[in-house]
Amino acid sequence: MKRFRKKVEALAHDLPVVNPGASEFEVNRWLVADFIVERLLPIVGTHPFPLAELELMTSTVCRFQPTHIFEWGTHVGKSARVFYETSTFYDLGTEIHSVDLPDDVGHVEHPGDTRGEYVRQTPVHLHQGDGLDTSLAILASAEAPVTAVFFVDGDHSYDSVRRELEGIIESVEHPVVLLHDTFYQSSDSGYNTGPYRAIRDLLRQRGSAYKTIDTKTGLPGMTLVFHEKAL
Ligand SMILES: C[S@@+](CC[C@H](N)C(=O)[O-])C[C@H]1O[C@@H](n2cnc3c(N)ncnc32)[C@H](O)[C@@H]1O
């Protein structure tokens, strides 16, 4: 009985990756859903990341199994906690770095004293500075081999997102990047479509080697951008 229970536990932690040698991204969505319901929702809830976004975050980590995750901005640390829980549950040993702006830089969303409160008792590394510059500096000093996933959730203007995605693409060989607040709606909605347009414009220039997967049914929206050779 004891031996049987051990086997069931081990199976529950198997990576939900399907057809890893095929040309398209694929995970076992039932296993990912179980993980979200049982492990993530009690901790982080559905704000700011609704179910489809939690699914894309978890699936990305499982499929690419990065040695490092670089994310900004930290805010209260919910995205960092999602990555930490995913890496821990699937025993990936991912090193997670989360960056937010320094306390003296004014930003409408700066979290102040609550910065990183969801990851304070975890090994997630918290930094203050510009997300892109700080992450690339850490990446440059990391010991090889490094496979990185980036999570871009800082300032959501067109210019910021374009600079950040372009900076990653120019610095990393086969990048894997998740971007938040990327939902597109027509202008009568009054939504900020800057992140959506920044990704679209940049990928039009960069050619067909990049694939995207979007959560598309409503706000806030998340997009996975990856080089086909990252699979
Ligand atoms: C929408 S919140 C991020 C939510 C967070 N990912 C979470 O899960 O709780 C945006 C955060 O990005 C930070 N930010 C804005 N521009 C930044 C930059 N250039 N570098 C790092 N952080 C930035 C803000 O201070 C704010 O805390």
The ligand as an ORCA input file, in Angstrom:
! r2SCAN-3c Opt
* xyz 0 1
  C       1.176     44.991    -13.336
  S       2.377     45.129    -12.105
  C       3.108     43.512    -12.176
  C       2.300     42.451    -11.469
  C       3.162     41.289    -11.003
  N       3.804     40.586    -12.103
  C       2.398     40.312    -10.129
  O       2.236     39.166    -10.527
  O       1.962     40.681     -9.034
  C       3.603     46.128    -12.885
  C       4.870     46.323    -12.049
  O       5.924     46.655    -12.941
  C       6.794     47.571    -12.309
  N       7.600     48.197    -13.391
  C       7.232     49.150    -14.282
  N       8.253     49.421    -15.129
  C       9.284     48.608    -14.787
  C      10.614     48.399    -15.281
  N      11.097     49.105    -16.308
  N      11.383     47.476    -14.663
  C      10.921     46.748    -13.620
  N       9.673     46.894    -13.111
  C       8.862     47.817    -13.674
  C       5.845     48.473    -11.516
  O       6.508     49.144    -10.471
  C       4.804     47.454    -11.015
  O       5.165     46.937     -9.756
*
